[in-house]
Every structure is written in structure tokens, then in C-alpha cells.
């Protein structure tokens, strides 16, 4: 998997979308990280709500989701 910056949304955050996502896919997520949060949003609703996680919680989620 590689990551690419998503289209500009007017946000100060740099949102990243996985290379596994496609522009026409029905379920794409984007992730943006800061020093104290990891944020997740729906790529089809860039101005809509997003989830915010502490970095340790996000790392635990990824470990569980990838089986590592």
C-alpha cells in the first residue's frame, strides 16, 4: 500500500488516501495526523464530520485490523 495526498479541501490538515482506494469507490476513507490526534473522514464528504483518535488508540486499531 502507498499513500497519496487527497484533493484540497480547504483544511489545514494534510489528508491522505490509500492507494487501495479509488475515486469511484463507494467506501473511501482519508486520514490526517497531527502530533496529538489521528483524524479519519469520508472522502466523499470532505467538509463533513470526522473522527479523532489518540495516536496510541489508532496504532492499536491498525495492529488489530492488520493482524499484527
C-alpha positions in Angstrom: 0.0 0.0 0.0 1.2 3.5 -0.7 -0.4 6.8 0.3 -1.1 9.9 -1.8 -2.3 13.3 -0.7 -6.0 13.8 -1.3 -7.6 16.7 -3.2 -7.5 20.0 -1.4 -10.5 20.5 0.9 -9.7 23.9 2.4 -8.4 22.2 5.5 -5.1 22.9 7.1 -4.6 19.2 7.6 -2.9 17.0 5.0 -5.4 14.3 4.3 -4.0 11.0 2.9 -5.9 8.4 1.0 -4.6 4.8 0.5 -3.6 3.8 -3.0 -6.1 0.9 -2.5 -8.9 3.5 -2.7 -10.3 4.6 -6.0 -12.1 7.9 -6.8 -15.2 6.0 -7.8 -15.2 3.6 -4.9 -18.2 3.6 -2.5 -16.2 3.4 0.7 -13.0 5.5 0.8 -11.5 7.0 3.9 -8.8 9.6 4.4 -6.5 10.0 7.3 -4.7 13.1 8.7 -2.2 13.0 11.5 -1.1 15.8 13.9 1.1 15.4 16.9 -1.8 14.6 19.2 -4.6 13.2 17.0 -5.2 11.0 14.0 -8.3 12.1 12.2 -10.4 10.0 9.8 -13.1 11.2 7.4 -15.2 10.0 4.4 -13.5 11.1 1.2 -16.9 11.8 -0.4 -17.8 14.3 2.4 -14.6 16.2 2.9 -16.4 19.1 4.7 -18.5 16.6 6.8 -17.7 15.3 10.2 -14.6 13.3 11.1 -13.4 11.0 13.8 -10.4 11.9 16.0 -8.3 9.3 17.8 -5.3 9.5 20.1 -2.2 8.1 18.3 -1.9 5.1 20.6 -5.6 4.2 20.0 -5.1 4.5 16.3 -1.9 2.3 16.4 -3.8 -0.3 18.4 -6.7 -0.3 15.9 -4.3 -0.7 12.9 -2.5 -3.6 14.7 -5.8 -5.3 15.2 -7.1 -4.6 11.7 -3.9 -5.9 10.0 -3.4 -8.8 12.4 -0.1 -7.6 13.7 
